[in-house]
């Protein structure tokens, strides 16, 4: 209730401190204070929106560091909350800020701005508003993706954003095809040009090729069947060359894309036949049992796990079903198309994925989950185990484990003589 004071412009240090203090609340959207005092949700929402308005203003700041911090804060908020009405009212302002940051910013700023563009479309879902955003940002993103002078990280972020935004705005089929062609020009450069050599050299462009390939694969899942057939004919015999790449992430991306292509090919044609099946399964089996000592243990473990599933998909038409839990609901991932879509959105939403699966109507439509399940706070509270109960359960489980292990140790110690 005091006199109004002049607001000083943000310095770089102020921006980073402000961002850190505000962003801490966005880290875990699903969490809420258990057994704590009642929270005034309306006041909290107003406070959040007030902060977000400040961050939107700061995206126009002269300092690159301040702009980047503001973009990061908006990203954290958009990934962890549903802010449809707030975003709807300010979508053009946000689009202009993102466009300016991608065009004029340096590598780090471009990466964050591209990530925010994807989240902006996730918030608004598929509709005229997202189409307007994509009409403005699509050409800018394509230009960066194809710009050899831009940083690899910026091109990589823009390729991922391009795939997600185009996936959400699917009404214009010609735009879908032109976006896929743009991504094809990037990842096809990774194909083995010299067939006499046995491996593909890893270059600094590999991360860009991976992002372009995964974004293209996502868009392939929403193509009409006649276009899917064309793309399969074009790429199915070239993709196996990427399985020899030095980069483990490229090998995994190529393997998962192959599994998805085989799944789509068999959907379009029940009698689908792949000529080089024996050679391909040999390659996949070698990667599923890879024991090369010059490779890191973590990479080998990750690779073997993925390629066991890829081999099963190619050889036996099988997919190991995964269960995703969010709140009181369950979602079963039972095919490669669904897995690719889930992995893409999980990458952009991070820890906010579960919250968006519960509340985001667009995402629920994508995964055919129906309208959001409306649960009041009292019901949620009764479903959630208190910290004290969880502590007692963990203690009992720990004691039981210790007893079981002690018995095993006793058996090992008591070994009789055989001779």
Residue pairs with C-beta under 8 A, 6 or more apart in sequence:
9 61
10 18
10 58
10 61
10 63
10 66
11 63
11 66
12 63
12 65
12 66
15 58
15 61
15 63
15 65
15 66
15 69
15 70
16 65
16 69
18 69
19 55
19 69
19 70
19 72
19 73
22 51
22 55
22 73
23 72
23 73
23 76
25 48
26 73
26 76
26 77
26 79
26 80
26 81
27 76
27 80
27 351
28 80
28 351
29 80
29 81
29 351
29 352
29 354
29 355
30 327
30 354
30 355
32 39
33 39
34 381
34 384
34 386
34 387
35 386
35 387
48 77
48 81
49 83
49 86
51 73
52 73
52 74
52 77
52 83
52 86
55 70
55 71
55 73
55 74
55 77
56 70
56 74
56 90
56 93
56 94
56 97
57 70
58 66
58 67
58 69
58 70
59 67
59 70
59 71
59 74
59 97
59 98
59 100
59 101
60 67
60 97
60 100
61 67
61 70
64 105
64 106
64 109
67 101
67 105
67 109
68 105
68 108
68 109
68 112
71 101
71 109
71 112
71 113
71 116
72 112
74 94
74 116
75 112
75 115
75 116
75 119
77 83
78 87
78 116
78 119
78 120
78 122
78 123
79 119
79 348
79 349
79 350
79 351
79 352
79 356
80 351
80 352
80 355
81 352
81 355
82 123
82 355
82 356
82 359
82 360
83 123
84 123
84 124
87 94
87 120
87 123
87 124
88 124
88 129
91 120
91 124
91 129
91 132
91 133
92 132
94 116
94 120
95 120
95 132
95 133
95 136
95 137
97 113
98 113
98 114
98 116
98 117
98 120
98 137
99 136
99 137
99 140
101 109
101 110
101 112
101 113
102 110
102 113
102 114
102 117
102 137
102 140
102 141
102 144
102 158
103 140
105 113
106 151
107 150
107 151
107 153
107 154
108 153
110 144
110 150
110 151
110 154
110 157
110 158
111 153
111 154
111 156
111 157
114 141
114 144
114 154
114 157
114 158
114 160
114 161
115 157
115 161
115 348
117 133
117 137
117 141
117 161
117 165
118 160
118 161
118 164
118 165
118 348
119 348
119 349
120 133
121 130
121 133
121 134
121 164
121 165
121 168
121 169
122 164
122 168
122 345
122 348
122 349
122 356
122 360
122 362
122 363
124 130
124 133
124 362
125 168
125 360
125 361
125 362
125 365
126 168
126 169
126 170
126 171
126 362
130 165
130 168
130 169
131 169
131 171
131 172
133 165
134 165
134 166
134 168
134 169
134 175
137 161
137 165
138 162
138 165
138 166
138 175
138 179
141 158
141 161
141 162
141 165
142 162
142 179
142 182
144 150
144 154
144 155
144 158
145 155
145 158
145 159
145 162
145 182
145 183
145 186
145 212
146 182
146 185
146 186
147 155
152 204
152 205
152 207
152 208
153 207
155 186
155 208
156 207
156 208
156 210
156 211
157 211
159 183
159 186
159 208
159 211
159 212
159 215
160 211
160 214
160 215
160 344
160 347
160 348
162 179
162 182
162 183
162 215
163 179
163 183
163 214
163 215
163 216
163 218
163 219
163 344
164 215
164 218
164 344
164 345
164 348
166 175
166 176
166 179
166 219
167 218
167 219
167 222
167 344
168 362
169 175
170 176
170 222
173 224
176 219
176 222
176 223
177 227
179 219
180 216
180 219
180 220
180 223
180 231
183 212
183 213
183 215
183 216
183 219
184 212
184 216
186 208
186 209
186 212
187 209
187 210
187 212
187 213
187 216
188 238
189 205
189 209
190 200
190 205
190 206
190 209
190 213
190 242
190 245
190 250
191 238
191 241
191 242
192 200
192 241
192 242
192 244
198 244
199 244
199 245
199 246
200 241
200 242
200 244
200 245
200 246
201 246
202 245
202 246
202 247
202 250
206 245
206 247
206 249
206 250
207 249
209 250
210 247
210 249
210 250
210 253
213 253
213 254
213 257
214 253
214 257
214 340
214 344
215 344
217 256
217 257
217 260
217 340
218 340
218 341
218 344
220 228
220 231
220 260
220 261
220 264
221 260
221 264
221 337
221 340
221 341
223 231
225 268
228 264
228 268
229 268
229 269
232 261
232 264
232 265
232 268
235 261
236 258
236 261
236 262
236 265
236 274
237 276
239 254
239 257
239 258
239 261
240 254
240 258
240 276
240 279
240 280
240 283
242 250
242 251
242 253
242 254
243 251
243 254
243 255
243 258
243 283
243 284
243 287
244 251
245 251
245 254
248 295
248 299
248 302
248 303
251 287
251 303
252 302
252 303
252 306
252 307
255 284
255 287
255 306
255 307
255 310
256 306
256 310
256 336
256 339
256 340
258 280
258 310
258 314
259 309
259 310
259 313
259 314
259 336
260 336
260 337
260 340
262 272
262 274
262 313
262 314
262 317
263 313
263 319
263 335
263 336
263 337
264 337
265 272
265 274
266 272
266 317
274 280
277 314
280 314
281 311
281 314
281 315
284 307
284 310
284 311
284 314
285 311
287 303
287 304
287 307
288 304
288 307
288 308
288 310
288 311
289 304
290 300
290 303
290 304
290 307
291 300
292 300
309 319
309 320
312 318
312 319
312 320
313 319
313 336
319 334
319 335
319 336
319 339
321 332
321 333
321 334
322 332
322 333
322 339
323 330
323 331
323 332
323 333
324 330
324 331
324 332
324 333
324 342
324 357
325 354
326 353
326 354
326 355
326 357
326 358
327 354
327 358
327 373
327 375
327 380
328 373
328 375
328 383
329 357
329 358
329 369
329 373
331 357
331 367
331 369
333 339
333 342
338 367
341 366
341 367
342 367
345 353
345 356
345 363
345 366
346 353
349 356
356 363
357 363
357 364
357 367
357 369
358 372
358 373
359 372
361 371
361 372
364 370
364 371
364 372
375 383
385 393
